Amino acid sequence: MSGRRWGYRCWISVLFSLTALLWLAGCGGTPQPTHLRESVGTVVATLTLDPDPPVPMDDTTLELRLADDGQPVVGATVALTLTMPGCPMAPSFPALQDEGNGLYQVQTVLTMAGAWRADARVALPGGQEMPFTFFFATR
């Protein structure tokens, strides 16, 4: 009986260790090149990260700067979705705040190391919606 109990404990320890290693390593998936600037028509969206590159489980500030024909886009509504393309985990939806002068900002925590995708759906003051997609990686 004690032999079975030891074998069971051993398997639990191995599974726990593997799970911990996967969590620490993060979901690598297929590496994506960093892409932090995108244009749709005359509107340019630039995503800035602080720190860059972000550190998993630490505060990260995401700043989205919007310009239309070189002028700041004020009064837009931005919905952001953060996912890890190579990892089957639930997306997060941090709420960006309008800081004025075309700057939209949020502080969040990126939970794992690896490749990330940020999808921004921007609703301009006139009602027109534009999608922007950015790729980056944590350390």
C-alpha positions in Angstrom: 0.0 0.0 0.0 2.8 2.4 0.9 4.4 1.7 -2.5 1.3 2.8 -4.3 1.0 5.9 -2.2 4.6 6.8 -3.0 4.0 6.2 -6.7 0.8 8.4 -6.6 2.7 11.2 -4.8 5.6 10.9 -7.2 3.2 11.4 -10.2 1.5 14.3 -8.5 4.9 15.9 -8.0 5.9 15.4 -11.6 2.6 16.8 -12.9 2.9 19.8 -10.6 6.5 20.4 -11.7 5.6 20.2 -15.4 2.7 22.6 -14.9 4.9 25.1 -13.1 7.5 24.9 -15.8 4.9 25.5 -18.5 3.5 28.5 -16.6 7.0 30.0 -16.0 8.0 29.5 -19.6 4.7 30.9 -20.9 3.1 30.1 -24.2 5.6 30.7 -26.9 3.7 29.6 -29.9 4.9 30.8 -33.2 6.9 34.0 -32.7 5.4 37.1 -34.2 7.5 40.0 -35.3 6.9 43.2 -33.2 4.3 45.4 -34.9 3.3 48.5 -32.9 2.2 50.9 -35.7 -0.6 50.5 -38.1 -2.5 52.7 -40.5 -6.1 52.5 -41.8 -6.7 55.2 -44.4 -5.4 58.5 -43.0 -5.6 57.3 -39.3 -2.4 56.1 -37.7 -2.4 54.1 -34.5 0.9 53.7 -32.5 1.1 51.4 -29.4 3.8 52.1 -26.9 4.7 49.8 -24.0 6.3 50.7 -20.7 8.4 48.8 -19.9 9.5 47.7 -23.3 9.6 44.7 -23.5 7.0 44.1 -20.8 7.8 41.8 -17.9 5.2 39.1 -17.0 3.3 39.6 -13.8 4.5 43.3 -13.4 2.6 46.4 -14.2 2.7 47.4 -17.9 1.4 50.7 -19.3 -0.1 50.5 -22.8 -0.4 53.8 -24.6 -2.3 54.1 -27.9 -1.7 57.3 -29.8 -4.2 58.1 -32.6 -3.7 60.6 -35.3 -5.7 61.4 -38.4 -3.8 63.2 -41.2 -1.2 64.1 -38.6 -3.7 65.6 -36.1 -4.5 64.0 -32.8 -7.8 62.0 -32.7 -9.7 63.2 -29.6 -12.9 61.8 -28.3 -12.6 58.3 -29.7 -13.7 55.2 -27.9 -11.2 52.4 -27.8 -11.9 48.7 -27.0 -8.8 46.7 -26.5 -8.5 42.9 -26.5 -5.3 41.2 -25.4 -4.6 37.6 -26.4 -1.8 35.1 -26.7 -2.1 33.6 -30.2 -0.1 30.5 -29.2 -1.8 29.9 -25.9 -5.4 28.7 -25.3 -6.2 31.2 -22.5 -9.0 33.6 -22.1 -8.6 37.1 -23.5 -8.4 40.2 -21.3 -10.2 43.5 -22.0 -8.3 46.4 -20.3 -10.2 49.7 -20.5 -8.2 52.5 -22.1 -8.8 56.0 -20.7 -8.8 59.1 -22.9 -5.9 61.1 -21.7 -6.5 63.9 -24.2 -4.5 65.0 -27.3 -5.0 61.6 -29.1 -3.5 59.5 -26.2 -5.4 56.5 -24.8 -3.8 54.7 -21.9 -4.3 51.7 -19.5 -2.1 50.0 -16.9 -2.4 46.2 -16.9 -0.6 43.1 -16.0 0.5 40.6 -18.7 0.3 37.2 -17.0 2.6 35.1 -19.1 5.8 35.2 -21.0 5.5 34.9 -24.8 3.9 36.4 -27.9 0.9 38.7 -27.4 -1.6 40.3 -29.7 -3.5 43.5 -29.0 -6.6 44.2 -31.1 -7.9 47.7 -30.8 -11.4 48.6 -32.1 -11.5 52.4 -32.4 -14.8 54.2 -32.8 -14.0 57.7 -34.1 -16.1 60.7 -32.9 -18.2 60.6 -36.1 -19.1 56.9 -35.5 -16.7 55.3 -38.0 -15.1 52.1 -36.6 -11.5 51.0 -37.4 -9.7 47.9 -36.3 -5.9 47.9 -35.5 -3.8 44.9 -34.6 -0.5 45.0 -32.8 2.0 42.2 -31.9 4.6 42.2 -29.1 6.3 39.8 -26.7 7.0 39.8 -23.0 10.5 39.0 -21.7 
